[in-house]
Amino acid sequence: MNSIFLRIYGGVLAVLVLVALLGAGGLQLLNEVRADAHRERLAGGTFRLMAHNMSSMTPIERRQAANLWGRLLGIPLRVRTLDDVSLDSRLEARLLRGQVLVEQLRPRSTTVFSLVSGSDRLVLTGEVEQVSEQLARATIYLLIDELIRYPEAEQPRRLAELKRARGFGFDLALLTRDSANLDDDQRRRLDEGDTVMALDRGGEAIRVFAAIAGTGWIMQLGPLYPLNPYPPQLLVLIGVLGLSLIGLTVYLLVRQLEQRLSELEGAATRITAGNLETRVPDAGTDSVGRLAAAFNGMAKHLQRLLAVQREMVSAVAHELRTPVARLRFGLEMTAEAQSDEARRKYLEGMDGDIDDLDALVDEMLVYSRLERGSPTLTFQRVDLRALVDQVIGELAPLRPDIDVARGDCAVAEDGSCWAEAEPQYLRRALSNLISNALRHAETRVRVSFAIEAQRVRLDVDDDGPGVPEEDWERVFTPFLRLDDSRTRASGGHGLGLSIVRRIIYWHGGRSQLAHSRLGGARFSLVWPRRRPD
């Protein structure tokens, strides 16, 4: 993803999905654990009491008690061995330590396990769909059945012992008739031996009441609170966690982008202060990485343009000094000339100096236009044979002592001689190469070309002194003259070959220099025959 927006949006979306999955899974797991703990808390005391009572019974009595209590609870109760119930070692160890297990072994059914006898490995089991009011009623019945074995005055103490020993998950209390918060109808039902269930004033919990026959006690069980599967505090915690993760993810993404943009800003400031060597890391393929690459390209281009400008200003000042000095000298001599013939001679020299200045300005304008950026080029098919013959015909008369001709040429397989190029600029490049060869040749200049399927090669050879190999790249530098026979005495301003290189560069090709078979230098231009779409 190369878009900053998509990266940030994708990161936020991924975090939201992650938080949603973690929240849903966490709530599900937590509610399952809380539900098991709630069921175990409600059923634990009752099953411990039944298992304790069964521990001293005979097998027949156990079966009878299981049937009786099962009817009270509304669930099937069985006394089985640990080998029959097939619990794993972890659950079996918990059961042997006296814990009551509430396990969901089948869908929509919960099995409660309570140890009857550790030595005989007997366990009381009951399958319930939910821990309901019936369990509360049965618990009160079992407790009352236990308490009536003791005198009325000792019953509160015995109930406290049972609460400590059996670990009931709800409150148990013995109340007097006056202290019980019951209305007249509920008191009447208690007197009739019924079990009364009453809601708290807030309606959030249930209390169960039953009278102990023959005594003045009323047993209260509860309050019993229902399980809230989605506690608001937990949802708030998950929301805060989600917002924190989203904020952290967005911060990390934006922080990295801000750091990279700050590097760009700092680099731009340093370039503004004149440090043109400044560059920024351009790693990455996103928009900031592409911006950094474009910024580095811009800085490099600016540095090169300013370097060329400085070189041109320095070189132009140097190049203009000589013709201007000759013009000033010619003016002074013209004023002092004693005859018309002498005056005409000085004027002709001044006219040549003006032509020299005009040629220099023209080359400077062309080079500046090529260096400034991509020039407007109109490519079309150019007949190379006709172009070579035309330029030779224009330049050969300038050096009658030099034999300038077209050499061996290789045309395309279909016999054509065309190549796609900008006609005016290609003609200028060929003219500069032939002019350069004429200045340095001794007797011969040959111009040839070779047209292949994918590229074109144009060669200009001369039999002059040539160029040392270590200077093959330097000759294309603007205003450069080598310290050999190709010196100022041969003419030119040092821009011709630089213009050639820039022209062929904008054609998508390259300029080359090599030794010629004629003994001098060979300048070659190579570019694609067809422009890419």
HELIX and SHEET records of a PDB file:
HELIX    1   1 ILE A    4  SER A   55  1                                  52    
HELIX    2   2 PRO A   59  LEU A   73  1                                  15    
HELIX    3   3 LEU A   82  VAL A   85  1                                   4    
HELIX    4   4 SER A   89  LEU A   96  1                                   8    
HELIX    5   5 GLU A  133  LEU A  147  1                                  15    
HELIX    6   6 GLU A  152  GLU A  154  5                                   3    
HELIX    7   7 GLN A  155  ARG A  166  1                                  12    
HELIX    8   8 ASP A  184  ASP A  191  1                                   8    
HELIX    9   9 PRO A  232  THR A  272  1                                  41    
HELIX   10  10 SER A  287  GLU A  336  1                                  50    
HELIX   11  11 ASP A  340  ARG A  372  1                                  33    
HELIX   12  12 LEU A  384  LEU A  395  1                                  12    
HELIX   13  13 ALA A  396  LEU A  398  5                                   3    
HELIX   14  14 PRO A  423  HIS A  440  1                                  18    
HELIX   15  15 GLU A  469  ASP A  471  5                                   3    
HELIX   16  16 ARG A  474  PHE A  476  5                                   3    
HELIX   17  17 ARG A  488  SER A  490  5                                   3    
HELIX   18  18 GLY A  496  TRP A  506  1                                  11    
SHEET    1   A 4 LEU A  77  THR A  81  0                                        
SHEET    2   A 4 LEU A 122  VAL A 128 -1                                        
SHEET    3   A 4 SER A 109  SER A 117 -1                                        
SHEET    4   A 4 LEU A 101  ARG A 106 -1                                        
SHEET    1   B 4 LEU A 172  THR A 176  0                                        
SHEET    2   B 4 TRP A 217  LEU A 224 -1                                        
SHEET    3   B 4 ILE A 206  ALA A 211 -1                                        
SHEET    4   B 4 VAL A 196  LEU A 199 -1                                        
SHEET    1   C 2 GLN A 380  ASP A 383  0                                        
SHEET    2   C 2 TRP A 418  ALA A 421 -1                                        
SHEET    1   D 5 ASP A 403  ARG A 406  0                                        
SHEET    2   D 5 ARG A 444  ILE A 451  1                                        
SHEET    3   D 5 ARG A 455  ASP A 462 -1                                        
SHEET    4   D 5 ALA A 521  PRO A 528 -1                                        
SHEET    5   D 5 ARG A 510  HIS A 515 -1                                        
END                                                                             
